[in-house]
Amino acid sequence: MSLRTYFRLFTHIQMLPILESGEETLVGGQAVIEGVMMRAPHSYCVAVRKPGGEIVTEERPLARMSEQHRIFRYPILRGVGTLYQAMSLGLKALKFSAGAILDAESQGSKNPVSPKKKEVSNWAISLNLIFSLAFFIFLYKFIPLYTVTALEKWYPVLQGRIAFNAADGLIRIAIFLTFLYGVSRLKDIYRVFEYHGAEHKVVFNYESGQPVNILNAQSFTTFHPRCGTSFLLVVMIVSMIVYTLVPFSGFGMKLVSRIVLLPFIAGISYELIRFAAKRRGSFLATLTAPGLWLQRITTKPPSDEQAAVAIRALEGAMALEASQGGELVIA
């Protein structure tokens, strides 16, 4: 695997919560490398356009976490289960898309038929996932906590629990915004954000009830309220409140609590997003507004070719859903 491919995988794994839609009962999707993954309640399809223009797909059935395990039907826990499944599915879709591009690159123009299909190995994905998780903890947990701990020696006002965790949260958000803007300047990631925009447009087109085609899809906005960008921002805001309630004072215990409480915070954030999505005019709905603003960075206007890939992914998911007798749910 080339260094460029490894970096694309690493950066994409870091952005999985941003690029995916975490609602298990609605049609949604995720941008992948040169393609889109679309999911229905009980199926999903990944569509990737190879360098030569061919669109390759992978369709598979998908059981909801709440159907597999009753425990994930309850508030808070259903958010944890949904997020876990979304991340797991995102990794599978990412592996397929990276494999499709690697296979096309290995064949080349002089060797159109390769006896052995190239694919991303499980160890490469696992290594990337471990490194990405460590990077996430270091960047969003260790650095903000260490910075505020150092600053409170010079600014006594930060010694208060509320002020300390507010500063910690604001630094975390600043790091997130800086990282997001920085990677958006990269050519490969910019294309991912274009496919992210294509996914949103096609989902809007489907939800509108109009025939799903390129012309109709391109008429919709790229800013969708169920985007993972909104979810991640809500997680950061909720974490500021939760950390304030944790009575630990030492640096080590604070860091451990921030890691251990991640699933709990994700579960609360999921419930807030779920509530806000059903009550667009409520006060809690304003929590998703910053996420919509941020989608000016994480989504870009797609080309017709990119919209066609998203439509192909949706058609594959819908066809498999229909063959299983599943209900085609519109948000």
C-alpha positions in Angstrom: 0.0 0.0 0.0 1.4 3.4 -1.0 1.9 6.2 1.6 -0.7 8.3 -0.2 -3.3 5.5 0.1 -2.5 5.0 3.8 -2.8 8.7 4.5 -6.2 8.8 2.7 -7.4 5.9 4.8 -6.1 7.6 8.0 -7.7 10.9 7.2 -11.0 9.3 6.2 -11.2 7.2 9.4 -10.7 10.4 11.4 -13.7 11.9 9.6 -16.0 8.9 9.7 -18.3 10.5 12.3 -18.5 13.6 10.1 -19.3 11.9 6.8 -21.9 9.4 8.0 -25.5 9.6 8.8 -26.2 7.9 12.2 -30.0 7.4 12.1 -30.7 3.6 11.6 -34.3 3.8 10.5 -33.9 6.3 7.7 -32.3 6.3 4.3 -28.8 7.9 4.6 -25.3 7.4 3.5 -21.6 8.3 3.7 -19.0 9.5 1.3 -16.1 7.1 0.6 -13.0 7.3 -1.6 -14.3 8.1 -5.1 -17.8 7.0 -4.2 -20.8 6.8 -1.9 -22.3 4.3 0.5 -26.1 4.4 0.8 -28.1 2.5 3.4 -31.7 1.6 3.9 -33.2 0.1 7.1 -32.0 -3.4 6.3 -29.5 -3.1 3.5 -26.6 -1.0 2.1 -24.8 -0.5 -1.2 -21.4 1.0 -1.9 -20.8 2.5 -5.4 -17.3 3.6 -6.5 -16.3 5.1 -9.8 -12.9 3.7 -11.0 -10.4 5.9 -12.8 -11.6 4.5 -16.1 -15.2 5.6 -15.5 -16.7 2.2 -14.5 -18.9 2.1 -11.5 -18.5 -0.9 -9.3 -20.8 -1.8 -6.4 -21.2 -4.0 -3.4 -24.6 -4.6 -1.9 -25.3 -6.5 1.3 -28.2 -7.0 3.8 -27.8 -5.1 7.1 -29.7 -6.0 10.3 -30.4 -3.1 12.7 -28.6 -3.2 16.0 -32.0 -2.8 17.8 -33.2 -5.9 16.1 -30.1 -7.9 16.9 -29.9 -6.9 20.5 -32.9 -5.7 22.6 -30.6 -3.7 24.9 -30.0 -1.2 22.0 -33.7 -0.3 21.9 -33.5 1.8 25.1 -32.6 5.5 25.2 -28.8 6.4 25.4 -27.9 2.7 24.6 -29.6 2.9 21.2 -27.3 5.8 20.3 -24.2 3.8 21.3 -25.4 0.8 19.3 -26.2 2.9 16.2 -22.9 4.7 16.3 -21.0 1.5 16.6 -22.8 0.0 13.7 -22.4 3.2 11.6 -18.6 3.2 12.3 -18.3 -0.5 11.5 -20.3 -0.1 8.3 -18.2 2.9 7.4 -15.0 0.9 7.7 -16.4 -1.8 5.5 -17.5 0.7 2.9 -14.1 2.5 3.1 -12.3 -0.8 2.6 -14.3 -1.6 -0.5 -13.7 1.8 -2.0 -10.0 1.8 -1.3 -9.7 -1.7 -2.7 -11.6 -0.7 -5.9 -9.1 2.2 -6.5 -6.1 0.0 -5.7 -7.3 -2.7 -8.0 -7.8 -0.2 -10.9 -4.3 1.4 -10.2 -2.6 -2.0 -10.2 -4.2 -3.1 -13.5 -3.1 0.1 -15.3 -3.8 0.9 -18.9 -1.3 -1.7 -20.2 -2.8 -4.6 -18.2 -6.6 -4.3 -18.2 -7.1 -7.8 -16.9 -5.4 -8.7 -13.6 -5.4 -12.4 -12.5 -5.5 -11.3 -8.8 -7.8 -8.6 -7.5 -6.1 -6.0 -5.3 -7.7 -5.2 -2.0 -6.9 -3.5 1.3 -5.8 -6.0 3.9 -7.5 -6.3 7.2 -4.2 -5.6 9.0 -3.9 -2.3 7.1 -7.4 -1.3 8.2 -6.8 -2.4 11.8 -3.5 -0.6 12.1 -5.0 2.5 10.6 -7.9 2.3 13.0 -5.7 1.9 16.1 -3.5 4.8 15.0 -6.5 6.9 14.3 -8.1 6.2 17.7 -4.8 7.1 19.4 -4.6 10.3 17.4 -8.2 11.2 18.2 -7.6 10.7 22.0 -4.3 12.7 21.8 -5.7 15.5 19.7 -9.2 16.0 21.3 -8.7 14.7 24.9 -5.0 15.0 25.9 -4.1 18.3 24.3 -7.1 20.4 25.5 -6.8 18.9 29.0 -3.1 19.5 29.2 -3.4 23.0 27.9 -6.0 24.1 30.4 -4.2 22.4 33.2 -1.1 24.4 32.4 -3.1 27.6 32.0 -4.9 27.4 35.3 -1.5 27.9 37.1 -1.4 31.4 35.5 -5.1 32.1 35.5 -6.8 31.2 38.8 -10.2 31.7 37.3 -9.7 28.4 35.4 -9.5 26.5 38.7 -13.3 26.5 39.0 -14.9 23.3 37.5 -17.2 25.2 35.2 -14.5 27.6 33.8 -12.0 24.7 33.5 -14.3 22.5 31.4 -15.6 25.5 29.3 -12.1 26.4 28.4 -11.3 22.7 27.7 -14.3 22.4 25.4 -13.6 25.6 23.5 -10.0 24.5 22.9 -11.3 21.1 21.6 -13.7 22.8 19.3 -11.0 25.1 18.0 -8.7 22.2 17.3 -11.6 20.4 15.5 -12.3 23.4 13.3 -8.7 23.9 12.5 -8.2 20.3 11.6 -11.3 20.2 9.5 -10.4 23.3 7.5 -6.9 22.1 7.0 -7.8 18.7 5.6 -10.5 20.3 3.4 -7.6 22.1 1.5 -6.2 18.7 0.4 -7.2 17.6 -3.1 -8.2 14.1 -2.2 -10.3 15.2 0.8 -12.0 17.9 -1.3 -13.2 15.2 -3.7 -14.5 13.2 -0.7 -16.4 16.3 0.4 -17.9 16.6 -3.2 -19.1 13.0 -2.9 -20.5 14.0 0.6 -22.4 16.7 -1.1 -23.7 14.3 -3.7 -24.9 11.9 -1.0 -26.9 14.7 0.7 -28.4 15.9 -2.5 -29.6 12.4 -3.5 -31.0 11.7 0.0 -32.9 15.0 -0.2 -34.1 14.1 -3.7 -35.4 10.7 -2.4 -37.1 12.2 0.7 -38.9 14.8 -1.5 -40.8 12.0 -3.3 -39.6 13.3 -6.7 -38.1 10.9 -9.2 -34.5 10.3 -8.3 -32.3 11.5 -11.2 -29.3 13.8 -11.7 -31.3 16.8 -12.7 -33.6 16.6 -9.6 -30.8 15.8 -7.2 -28.7 18.7 -8.3 -31.5 21.1 -7.5 -31.2 20.4 -3.8 -28.8 21.8 -1.2 -25.8 19.9 0.1 -26.7 20.8 3.8 -28.6 18.0 5.5 -29.7 18.1 9.2 -28.9 14.4 9.8 -25.2 14.8 8.8 -22.6 13.5 11.2 -21.0 17.0 11.3 -23.9 18.2 13.5 -23.6 15.1 15.7 -19.9 15.6 16.4 -20.5 19.2 17.4 -23.3 18.2 19.7 -20.9 15.6 21.2 -18.4 18.4 22.0 -21.0 20.6 23.6 -22.5 17.8 25.7 -19.0 16.7 26.8 -18.4 20.2 28.3 -21.5 19.7 30.5 -20.8 16.1 31.4 -17.2 16.8 32.4 -18.3 19.6 34.6 -20.3 17.0 36.7 -17.3 14.7 37.1 -15.7 15.3 40.5 -12.1 14.2 39.6 -9.3 16.7 40.2 -6.1 15.0 39.1 -4.9 15.2 35.4 -4.7 11.4 35.1 -8.3 10.7 36.4 -9.7 13.5 34.3 -8.1 12.0 31.1 -9.3 8.5 31.9 -12.9 9.8 32.6 -12.9 11.6 29.3 -12.1 8.4 27.5 -14.4 6.1 29.5 -17.4 8.5 29.2 -17.2 8.8 25.4 -20.0 6.1 24.8 -22.3 7.7 27.4 -21.8 11.2 25.8 -22.4 9.8 22.4 -25.6 8.2 23.6 -26.9 11.5 25.0 -25.9 13.4 21.9 -27.7 10.9 19.7 -30.9 11.4 21.7 -30.7 15.2 21.4 -30.1 15.0 17.7 -33.0 12.5 17.4 -35.3 14.8 19.4 -34.2 17.9 17.4 -34.8 16.1 14.0 -38.4 15.4 15.0 -39.1 18.9 16.4 -37.4 21.3 14.0 -38.9 24.3 15.7 -37.8 23.4 19.2 -35.0 25.0 21.2 -32.9 21.9 21.1 -33.1 22.0 17.3 -30.8 25.0 17.5 -28.0 22.6 18.5 -27.9 21.3 15.0 -27.6 24.7 13.4 -23.8 25.0 13.9 -23.5 21.6 12.1 -25.4 22.9 9.1 -23.0 25.9 9.0 -20.0 23.7 9.2 -21.3 21.7 6.2 -20.0 24.6 4.1 -16.6 23.0 4.8 -17.6 19.3 4.8 -19.8 19.3 1.7 -19.0 20.7 -1.7 -21.2 20.9 -4.9 -20.8 17.6 -6.8 -20.4 17.1 -10.5 -23.1 15.2 -12.4 -20.8 12.2 -12.5 -20.5 12.2 -8.7 -24.3 12.6 -8.3 -24.7 9.6 -10.6 -22.5 7.5 -8.3 -24.7 8.4 -5.3 -27.8 7.6 -7.2 -26.4 4.2 -8.2 -25.6 3.5 -4.5 -29.2 4.4 -3.5 -30.7 2.3 -6.3 -28.6 -0.7 -5.2 -29.6 -0.3 -1.5 -33.3 0.1 -2.4 -33.3 -2.9 -4.8 -31.9 -5.1 -2.1 -34.3 -3.6 0.5 -37.2 -4.4 -1.8 -36.0 -7.9 -2.4 -36.1 -8.6 1.3 -39.5 -7.2 1.7 -38.3 -4.2 3.7 -40.3 -1.0 4.1 -38.8 1.9 2.1 -38.8 4.6 4.8 -38.9 8.3 3.9 -37.8 10.7 6.6 
